[in-house]
Amino acid sequence: MPWNLNSDGPIFVQIIEHIQNDIATGKYKAGDKLPSVRDLAAEAGVNPNTMQKALSDLEQTGLVHSERTSGRFITENENMIKDLKTSLINTQIEEFFKNMKKLGFSEEEILQLVKKYVSK
């Protein structure tokens, strides 16, 4: 599946977001080994140095950790993964409301539309 990276922001940030989404959706589960830097870079269509920077940033957050000769792994901390999901959900909801308000909808109208959509 293509990574759909674009010029809207730094590539390494988009890579971080992509991997975070893969973790949140369960593509990578707690304790899973990540593919090598080169394999991930090839899959994403980016320079391995860019992928290395993104993975290093993920390590700093604790979401990913390295084992010296074994590679990189997803954290086994289920609470950290749950917090990531919650954060991503909140971001999506905030973005949705912001865009709907730009279209001129009130909060009440937005909620009514959501209820209508959910009941389909």
Number of C-alpha atoms within 10 A of each C-alpha: 5 7 12 10 17 9 7 7 9 11 16 19 16 18 24 18 15 16 20 21 16 13 21 20 11 11 12 17 18 18 15 15 17 19 13 15 20 15 13 17 18 13 13 18 14 16 13 17 13 17 25 17 16 20 23 17 16 19 17 10 11 15 21 22 21 17 8 7 6 9 13 21 20 21 21 16 12 12 10 15 20 13 12 17 17 13 13 16 13 12 11 12 12 12 12 13 16 12 12 15 14 10 9 10 15 13 12 9 13 16 13 12 13 11 11 10 9 8 7 5
